[in-house]
Each structure stands twice: as structure tokens, then as C-alpha cells.
Amino acid sequence: MRLVIYVKLYLKKVSSRGQRLRAAVIGGGFAGLIFSLKLLKAGVSVTLYEEHGRVGYPPHCTGIVSERVMQIVGRPAWESAVSSYEGLRLVGGGRSLWVDVKGRIYKLERTRLEELMLEEAFSLGLRFEGRRVTSISREGRVEAGSSSGKFDIVVLAEGYGGSLRKDLSIGFSGAPLRGINAEYSNHLGLKEIQVIFDEKLAPGFFSWLVGAGDVVIAGLASPRPELLGPSLRVLEALFGLRERRRAYGGPVILGPPARELSAGVVHVVGDAGGMNKPLTGGGLYPNSLAAELAVRLYERGVELNEAMSRALEWVASKLRKQYLLSRLLLGSRSMGALVALASMLGWEKALRGVDYDEHEKIPLKALRNLTSLSS
Ligand SMILES: Cc1cc2nc3c(=O)[nH]c(=O)nc-3n(C[C@H](O)[C@H](O)[C@H](O)COP(=O)(O)OP(=O)(O)OC[C@H]3O[C@@H](n4cnc5c(N)ncnc54)[C@H](O)[C@@H]3O)c2cc1C
């Protein structure tokens, strides 16, 4: 009986050609690395193509994630965590409101995270091709300069800036915001995350301060890149930020996820698919979730290509619901006033145990908390 189960499991892990299933992952950013790791752990042979010699460069992300992401990513996440928080403070209209989250929130050192993920992937047998992929086909052919190969699935994690997805008419094609982070010495002794809603600083979005050990990270995003520098200087003056150490940034994608995420055996993930939380642009949670779900389906017997499509569609539909809520809140451009009103009404109690990732559930959770408080 046990032998039959082993044979069935083995057969699931081989392609119709009788070999181990082969995946090509294009892009060694977070999305490419988390899919690589999960596929390798499920016994799939993975070749990762990355045009840069190293992963995690250039840095662009603040690295704020929920405890759920830490658990899905595992050791590389725990080893790259530099701070953790019980919640975050919303600031607006001259007042502030504390949001207490389920579990904790973590600040990761992003370059370190990616390096550790790559290290773990190597230990699981990853093949790394430090070259740029020049073309892909729906059937799984990948060309990178003079070398080419045929794969059972292709995970296209080329980031917002890549262009391979256009040839297959899949993936995200919307316009991102531009985001910037600057690190200063932590003279303030700030130990929390503050999310600042000020329409003059970041119209239709927000700016943030993150106290992490001896640095404070100040950041903001805007559809108008020319406003980032001047707004950063206003933040510096407002909060007395001094001794800037470095600044970095990139596209902040608010979605919604692309309508088409798969074509043939190619599946687009990460920023290239618009797989981001629409309220914050966070990309680490949706892709961790999708990678874990795809592999779980595969391990339960769903064919790998089908498992990828189903997992991506499931996560994308969740993000589409979040998109509606985020448009309602950020699009109203009155978040500052809402924060001030909620603070005056003492609604802090309604924002206890909030799920940092599942934004669409926050209003319901707040209502439930308010109802139980008044009964
Ligand atoms: C200012 C800022 C703050 C952010 N803060 C957070 C945060 O706190 N929490 C969070 O969860 N998210 C955050 N994000 C979002 C997060 O950084 C992104 O969603 C995530 O890094 C995207 O990862 P990715 O792998 O999809 O793309 P990328 O990181 O862009 O990686 C794509 C990779 O593909 C490679 N590539 C592209 N084309 C090819 C090719 N043809 N051949 C080979 N290689 C190729 C590129 O070199 C690159 O390494 C933030 C973003 C910004 C800009």
C-alpha cells in the first residue's frame, strides 16, 4: 500500500517525458525567489534567470511584512528581521490613531532577505543563470542570449520594469506610483511605524516613518516623481530628521492585478502581474501566499500548471476586493480627516486585532469590535 502511494507521488513529480518537472523562473527579486524556494521544496527542478550578478540590488523596498509572511518565507525572513512592532500609528488631521494588529509586524533588511533566500535555494539544488532572458514562448521555451531551454512551467517574475510579458499580452500594464525611502540617524529614538496622511505631502497616498534601531526610514509615494524630493525635505523639516545615510526607491504598484496572469505554461507573478496589496503596494504578502498555495495544490495532486493558474487567480480575486476598498479610502483623499474623526470618537478600540494583510476584512472587523463594545 505504502509503495503504491510513493509511486503515485513520484509520478506526480515527473513530466510526460518521464523526467522531474522543470521550472524556469525569470527574475531574482522577491517574487522569483519565493516561487523558486517553494517549487524546489516540492521537488521541482528550478532554473532561475537573473540579469544582475546578484539579488536584492538595487534595493527599493521598506521591507514591512506581517507575521504570516515571516512564517511562509521561514528562515531567511527571521534572519533578516531588524525590528518588530505590535501595530502602527495612523497620523492625520493633527491627531493620531493606534492600530493594533493580529500577531506582529516585522521590518526586514531587504537585500539580506534576498541573499538568504538565494542561499537556501542553492542548498535545495537551484540552477542559477546570471543572464538576461530575451524571449519566452507560451509553450515554455526560454531564450537567454546564446542559450535556450524548454520548461514545463515558466514563472515570469520580471518586476514592473520587465517587458517579456508584453509579447504574451499578459501581466500588469497600469501606471505605478513612484516611491522613495531615505534612511536617517534615529536621533528621535522612534520605535514605531507611523503612517502619515497628508494630501500636500503624498496626494492620494501616504508617507511613513519607520523607527528601526539606530535608523529612521522616511518614505512616501506619489504619481508625480518630481514631488518626491521636495516632499521628503518637508518630512525632514517636520520631524527633525538628520544625517541622511542613503536613499532608494522604485515603482509602487497599487493594482488591480492583471486580468490575464497566465498564457500557456507561462505565469506572471510579483510586480509584473500587479500582485500587490492595493492599500500599500506591498508585494511580499500576495506572492508568498500565491507560491504557498500553488505548491499546496500541486502536492495534493493538481497538475503543476493548473495549480499555478488556480493559486494566482485565487489571490488576484482577493486583491481585487481590496482594490475596491483602497480606492474608496485613498481615492476619497480624506484619510487625514477620517483618522482625526476616528481618533476623536475613540475608535482605537475598534481597531484591535486587525489583520495587516487582509485589508478587505478591516471594516467588518472594526464594525464587529464596535458592536461588541456597545453591547
Ligand atoms: C518605496 C517602496 C517601498 C516598498 N515597501 C514595501 C513593504 O514595506 N512591504 C512590501 O511587502 N512591499 C513593499 N514594496 C513593494 C515590493 O518591494 C515589491 O512588490 C517587490 O519587491 C517586487 O518584487 P518582484 O520580484 O516582483 O520584482 P523586482 O524586485 O523588481 O525583481 C524583478 C527582477 O527581475 C529581473 N529581471 C527583469 N527582467 C529580466 C529578464 N528579462 N531576464 C532576467 N532577469 C530579469 C530584474 O533584474 C529584477 O532583479 C515597496 C516598494 C517600494 C518602491
The ligand as a Tripos MOL2 file, in Angstrom:
@<TRIPOS>MOLECULE
LIG
   53    58     1     0     0
SMALL
NO_CHARGES

@<TRIPOS>ATOM
      1 C1          9.4950   52.5750   -1.8310 C.3       1 LIG1
      2 C2          8.9280   51.1830   -1.7870 C.ar      1 LIG1
      3 C3          8.5650   50.6360   -0.5710 C.ar      1 LIG1
      4 C4          8.0240   49.3410   -0.5280 C.ar      1 LIG1
      5 N1          7.7110   48.8040    0.6930 N.ar      1 LIG1
      6 C5          7.2070   47.5570    0.7690 C.ar      1 LIG1
      7 C6          6.9480   46.9610    2.0270 C.ar      1 LIG1
      8 O1          7.1980   47.5660    3.0600 O.2       1 LIG1
      9 N2          6.4230   45.7090    2.0640 N.ar      1 LIG1
     10 C7          6.1420   45.0110    0.9180 C.ar      1 LIG1
     11 O2          5.6300   43.8670    1.0100 O.2       1 LIG1
     12 N3          6.3920   45.5440   -0.2990 N.ar      1 LIG1
     13 C8          6.9260   46.7840   -0.4040 C.ar      1 LIG1
     14 N4          7.2210   47.3280   -1.6310 N.ar      1 LIG1
     15 C9          6.9030   46.5520   -2.8370 C.3       1 LIG1
     16 C10         7.9430   45.4720   -3.0660 C.3       1 LIG1
     17 O3          9.2340   45.9990   -2.9720 O.3       1 LIG1
     18 C11         7.7460   44.8590   -4.4520 C.3       1 LIG1
     19 O4          6.4060   44.4460   -4.5990 O.3       1 LIG1
     20 C12         8.6520   43.6560   -4.6730 C.3       1 LIG1
     21 O5          9.9990   43.9220   -4.3610 O.3       1 LIG1
     22 C13         8.5630   43.2430   -6.1370 C.3       1 LIG1
     23 O6          9.3090   42.0760   -6.3180 O.3       1 LIG1
     24 P1          9.3760   41.4230   -7.7690 P.3       1 LIG1
     25 O7         10.2020   40.1990   -7.5870 O.co2     1 LIG1
     26 O8          8.0250   41.2860   -8.3440 O.co2     1 LIG1
     27 O9         10.1400   42.4850   -8.6800 O.3       1 LIG1
     28 P2         11.6200   43.0760   -8.6130 P.3       1 LIG1
     29 O10        12.1150   43.1830   -7.2290 O.co2     1 LIG1
     30 O11        11.5920   44.2840   -9.4670 O.co2     1 LIG1
     31 O12        12.5070   41.9490   -9.3190 O.3       1 LIG1
     32 C14        12.4760   41.7070  -10.6900 C.3       1 LIG1
     33 C15        13.8160   41.0670  -11.0770 C.3       1 LIG1
     34 O13        13.7310   40.5590  -12.4010 O.3       1 LIG1
     35 C16        14.9460   40.8260  -13.0620 C.3       1 LIG1
     36 N5         14.6540   40.8000  -14.4980 N.ar      1 LIG1
     37 C17        13.7770   41.5770  -15.1780 C.ar      1 LIG1
     38 N6         13.7380   41.2400  -16.4830 N.ar      1 LIG1
     39 C18        14.5990   40.1910  -16.6260 C.ar      1 LIG1
     40 C19        14.9930   39.3920  -17.7420 C.ar      1 LIG1
     41 N7         14.4790   39.5930  -18.9620 N.pl3     1 LIG1
     42 N8         15.9040   38.4020  -17.5560 N.ar      1 LIG1
     43 C20        16.4390   38.1720  -16.3040 C.ar      1 LIG1
     44 N9         16.1150   38.9150  -15.2200 N.ar      1 LIG1
     45 C21        15.1950   39.9050  -15.3750 C.ar      1 LIG1
     46 C22        15.3730   42.1900  -12.5250 C.3       1 LIG1
     47 O14        16.7620   42.3860  -12.6600 O.3       1 LIG1
     48 C23        14.9460   42.0830  -11.0590 C.3       1 LIG1
     49 O15        16.0050   41.5720  -10.2530 O.3       1 LIG1
     50 C24         7.8000   48.6040   -1.7250 C.ar      1 LIG1
     51 C25         8.1720   49.1690   -2.9460 C.ar      1 LIG1
     52 C26         8.7520   50.4340   -2.9830 C.ar      1 LIG1
     53 C27         9.1520   51.0180   -4.2900 C.3       1 LIG1
@<TRIPOS>BOND
     1     1     2 1
     2     2     3 ar
     3     2    52 ar
     4     3     4 ar
     5     4     5 ar
     6     4    50 ar
     7     5     6 ar
     8     6     7 ar
     9     6    13 1
    10     7     8 2
    11     7     9 ar
    12     9    10 ar
    13    10    11 2
    14    10    12 ar
    15    12    13 ar
    16    13    14 ar
    17    14    15 1
    18    14    50 ar
    19    15    16 1
    20    16    17 1
    21    16    18 1
    22    18    19 1
    23    18    20 1
    24    20    21 1
    25    20    22 1
    26    22    23 1
    27    23    24 1
    28    24    25 2
    29    24    26 1
    30    24    27 1
    31    27    28 1
    32    28    29 2
    33    28    30 1
    34    28    31 1
    35    31    32 1
    36    32    33 1
    37    33    34 1
    38    33    48 1
    39    34    35 1
    40    35    36 1
    41    35    46 1
    42    36    37 ar
    43    36    45 ar
    44    37    38 ar
    45    38    39 ar
    46    39    40 ar
    47    39    45 ar
    48    40    41 1
    49    40    42 ar
    50    42    43 ar
    51    43    44 ar
    52    44    45 ar
    53    46    47 1
    54    46    48 1
    55    48    49 1
    56    50    51 ar
    57    51    52 ar
    58    52    53 1
@<TRIPOS>SUBSTRUCTURE
     1 LIG1         1 GROUP 0 **** ****
